[in-house]
Amino acid sequence: MRNDYTQNDENRVDSGNLSHVGFVVTLFDKDNNVISALQAYPMRVTQLDLSFFALESSQTASFELYYATGNRNIDHYDILVAYVSNVPPP
């Protein structure tokens, strides 16, 4: 992931270049049924049930997520970026 925001972007509420990104990951089986799983690592989950991390402007980062589930039939997943702001999610 890369942060392309700068202090000149409209959605900035201060002069900083730090962006917090909140996302939701959903796991599915081959029949497109949602698989129940708990995020095991990293545990940075907010009140909005978003996992998040922060990046400075132009910074890139790779990340790995680990989930705890008894289901071994994971076929695919969706990652939804649900929050981008210079203020951390609640």
C-alpha positions in Angstrom: 0.0 0.0 0.0 1.2 3.5 -0.7 0.1 6.9 0.7 -0.3 9.4 -2.2 -1.9 12.1 -0.1 -0.1 15.4 0.6 -0.9 18.4 2.8 -2.4 20.1 -0.2 -5.3 17.6 -0.6 -8.8 18.8 0.1 -9.6 16.2 2.7 -6.7 17.2 5.0 -7.8 18.9 8.3 -4.3 19.8 9.3 -0.9 20.4 7.6 0.4 16.9 8.2 1.0 14.2 5.7 0.1 11.2 7.8 -2.8 9.1 6.6 -4.6 6.4 8.6 -6.1 3.7 6.5 -8.9 1.5 7.8 -9.9 -1.7 6.1 -12.1 -4.7 6.4 -11.2 -8.2 5.1 -13.9 -10.8 4.3 -13.0 -14.5 3.7 -15.1 -16.7 1.4 -15.4 -20.3 0.5 -15.7 -21.6 -3.1 -19.5 -21.2 -3.0 -19.1 -17.5 -2.0 -20.2 -18.1 1.6 -18.6 -15.8 4.2 -16.2 -17.6 6.5 -16.3 -16.6 10.1 -12.8 -15.6 11.3 -11.2 -13.5 13.9 -8.2 -11.3 13.0 -5.3 -12.8 15.0 -2.5 -10.5 14.0 -1.9 -7.6 13.9 -4.6 -6.7 16.4 -5.2 -3.0 15.7 -9.0 -3.1 15.5 -11.0 0.1 16.2 -14.5 0.6 17.5 -15.7 0.6 13.9 -14.3 -3.0 13.5 -11.7 -1.7 11.1 -8.1 -2.8 11.1 -5.8 0.1 10.4 -2.3 1.4 10.0 -0.7 4.8 9.3 1.6 5.9 6.5 3.4 9.2 5.9 3.0 10.8 2.4 4.8 8.8 -0.3 5.6 6.0 2.2 4.8 2.5 1.1 4.3 -0.6 3.3 3.6 -4.2 2.9 1.5 -6.0 5.4 0.4 -9.5 6.3 -2.8 -10.4 8.2 -3.4 -13.6 10.1 -6.9 -14.9 10.8 -8.0 -17.6 13.3 -10.7 -19.9 11.9 -11.5 -23.6 11.9 -12.6 -23.4 8.3 -9.9 -24.8 5.9 -11.9 -24.1 2.7 -10.9 -20.5 2.1 -11.1 -19.8 -1.6 -10.9 -16.0 -1.9 -11.1 -12.8 0.0 -12.2 -9.2 -0.3 -10.3 -6.2 1.1 -12.4 -3.1 1.5 -10.6 0.2 2.2 -13.3 1.8 4.3 -11.5 4.7 5.9 -8.7 7.1 4.9 -8.0 10.2 7.0 -5.3 12.0 8.8 -7.2 11.4 12.0 -7.2 7.8 13.4 -10.5 6.0 13.4 -12.3 5.8 16.8 
